[in-house]
Amino acid sequence: MQLLDGKALSAQVKAEIKVEVDKIKAEGGKTPHLAAILVGNNGASETYVASKIKSCEEVGFKSTLVRLPDTTSEAEVLSHIEALNNDADIDGFIVQLPLPSHISENTVMEAVAPEKDVDGFHPINVGRMCKGLPAYISATPFGILEMLKRYNIDTAGKHCVVVGRSQIVGLPMSILMQRNTAPGNATVTICHSRTHNLKEVCQSADILIAALGRPEFITADYVKEGAVVIDVGITRVVDESKKSGFAIKGDVKFDEVAPKSSYITPVPGGVGLMTICGLMTNTLLASKKAIFK
């Protein structure tokens, strides 16, 4: 079993981005600028946004945080999005999910200008990705592809099972893994809550991507010997033994599954860190006008 070390890989990717940003600045170019809109005070969202801002500092980006109370109306959020769309200094921005229940996530995603949509959620970016055109790839799938690539994991002709069909991870991941690219060229099965014989389908996977948001759902009997296991899950679970009062758990029961795996991501320290690298890479591409000319 080999660990897919998100901590080491993310440090490597950030160092590469910083070299490029330093070069842009030395040549008198514009410093890449990422903004984030945070509505409410969801604990996990606070943590994610703080880590994104910290990563901006590490690679030399400018960052702006627009912090709004959870009572903010959908119209007010859309007004802030419009302002960022029209701000020439902002290269890309994200609206941190989840949003309060009175705000439509789809409406918000569609309001972000596609050329500034560094989360890769806008239908235009999703459509371009599906057609194999230049697009901002959703940050988590981007990070997973980067892991597979940098660990030289062969995906061509392999059976890849994706558990979870979210717009943010499961759906784009299933499309990316079957594209005629490397990583890619896998035969993909996407599973969800209505899938019959889920365990048997997972047992057939050469590459198993768990993105269902249920802590430690995937146990050893879901995984065949030698499979590559990618754990996207990140759930706070009450744990009195921890100073914080909670532990972070993935969708995979790591201690059980790891001995059967050829490669496996830990939680924390795996996909989450690479997700931030995906966002940083997309922001750099936005600043260079590399996707939308």
Long-range contacts (C-beta under 8 A, 24 or more apart in sequence): 1-258, 1-259, 1-261, 1-262, 1-263, 1-264, 2-151, 2-262, 2-263, 2-264, 3-263, 3-264, 3-265, 3-266, 4-147, 4-151, 4-230, 4-263, 4-264, 4-265, 4-266, 4-270, 5-266, 5-269, 5-270, 6-143, 6-147, 6-265, 6-266, 6-269, 6-270, 6-271, 6-272, 6-273, 6-274, 7-269, 7-273, 9-146, 9-147, 9-150, 9-273, 9-274, 9-277, 10-273, 10-274, 10-276, 10-277, 12-150, 13-146, 13-274, 13-277, 13-280, 13-281, 14-55, 14-58, 14-59, 14-277, 14-280, 17-59, 17-277, 17-280, 17-281, 17-284, 18-58, 18-59, 18-60, 20-284, 21-59, 21-60, 21-61, 21-284, 22-60, 24-287, 25-60, 30-89, 30-91, 30-287, 31-60, 31-61, 31-62, 32-60, 32-61, 32-62, 32-91, 32-283, 32-284, 32-286, 32-287, 33-61, 33-62, 33-63, 33-64, 33-89, 33-90, 33-91, 33-92, 33-287, 34-61, 34-62, 34-63, 34-64, 34-90, 34-91, 34-92, 34-93, 34-94, 34-118, 34-279, 34-280, 34-283, 35-63, 35-64, 35-65, 35-66, 35-84, 35-87, 35-90, 35-92, 35-93, 35-94, 36-63, 36-64, 36-65, 36-66, 36-93, 36-94, 36-95, 36-96, 37-66, 37-68, 37-77, 37-80, 37-81, 37-84, 37-93, 37-94, 37-95, 37-96, 38-65, 38-66, 38-67, 38-68, 38-96, 39-68, 39-69, 39-70, 39-72, 39-77, 39-95, 39-96, 39-99, 39-100, 39-103, 40-68, 40-69, 40-70, 40-99, 40-100, 41-70, 42-98, 43-236, 44-234, 44-236, 45-96, 45-97, 45-98, 48-96, 49-96, 51-276, 52-94, 52-276, 52-279, 55-276, 55-277, 55-279, 55-280, 56-280, 59-280, 61-280, 61-283, 62-89, 64-90, 64-93, 70-100, 72-100, 72-103, 73-102, 73-103, 74-102, 74-103, 74-104, 74-107, 74-108, 77-103, 77-108, 78-107, 78-108, 78-111, 81-108, 81-111, 81-112, 82-111, 84-116, 85-111, 85-112, 85-113, 85-116, 90-116, 91-116, 91-118, 91-283, 91-286, 91-287, 92-116, 92-117, 92-118, 92-136, 92-282, 92-283, 92-286, 92-287, 93-118, 94-118, 94-119, 94-279, 95-119, 97-168, 114-292, 115-286, 115-289, 115-291, 115-292, 116-286, 118-279, 118-282, 118-283, 118-286, 119-279, 119-282, 120-172, 120-282, 121-167, 121-168, 126-167, 126-172, 129-172, 129-175, 129-176, 130-175, 132-179, 132-180, 132-181, 134-290, 134-291, 135-291, 136-282, 136-285, 136-286, 136-291, 137-172, 137-176, 137-278, 137-282, 138-168, 138-169, 138-172, 138-278, 139-275, 139-276, 139-278, 139-279, 139-282, 140-168, 140-169, 140-173, 140-211, 140-232, 140-271, 140-274, 140-275, 140-278, 141-169, 141-172, 141-173, 141-176, 141-278, 142-274, 142-275, 142-277, 142-278, 142-281, 142-282, 143-271, 143-273, 143-274, 143-275, 143-276, 143-277, 143-278, 144-173, 144-209, 144-230, 144-232, 144-271, 144-274, 145-176, 145-183, 146-274, 146-277, 146-278, 147-230, 147-265, 147-271, 147-274, 148-183, 148-228, 149-182, 149-183, 151-263, 153-183, 153-207, 153-228, 153-263, 155-182, 155-183, 155-184, 155-185, 155-186, 155-207, 156-182, 156-184, 156-185, 156-186, 157-185, 157-186, 157-187, 158-186, 158-187, 158-206, 158-207, 159-186, 159-187, 159-189, 159-204, 159-205, 159-206, 159-207, 160-186, 160-187, 160-188, 160-189, 160-205, 160-206, 160-207, 160-208, 160-209, 161-188, 161-189, 161-190, 161-191, 161-201, 161-202, 161-204, 161-205, 161-207, 161-208, 161-209, 162-188, 162-189, 162-190, 162-191, 162-209, 162-211, 163-191, 163-192, 163-198, 163-202, 163-208, 163-209, 163-210, 163-211, 163-212, 163-218, 163-251, 164-191, 164-192, 164-209, 164-210, 164-211, 164-212, 164-213, 164-232, 165-190, 165-191, 165-192, 166-211, 169-211, 169-232, 170-209, 170-211, 170-212, 173-209, 173-211, 177-207, 177-209, 198-222, 210-250, 210-251, 210-252, 211-251, 212-251, 213-251, 214-251, 215-249, 215-250, 215-251, 216-249, 216-250, 216-251, 216-252, 216-253, 217-251, 217-252, 217-253, 218-251, 218-252, 218-253, 218-257, 219-253, 219-256, 219-257, 220-253, 220-256, 220-257, 220-259, 220-260, 222-257, 223-257, 223-260, 223-261, 224-260, 225-260, 226-260, 226-261, 226-262, 227-260, 227-261, 227-262, 228-261, 228-262, 228-263, 228-264, 229-257, 229-261, 229-263, 229-264, 229-265, 230-264, 230-265, 230-270, 230-271, 231-264, 231-265, 231-266, 231-267, 231-270, 231-271, 232-271, 233-267, 234-267, 234-268, 234-271, 234-272
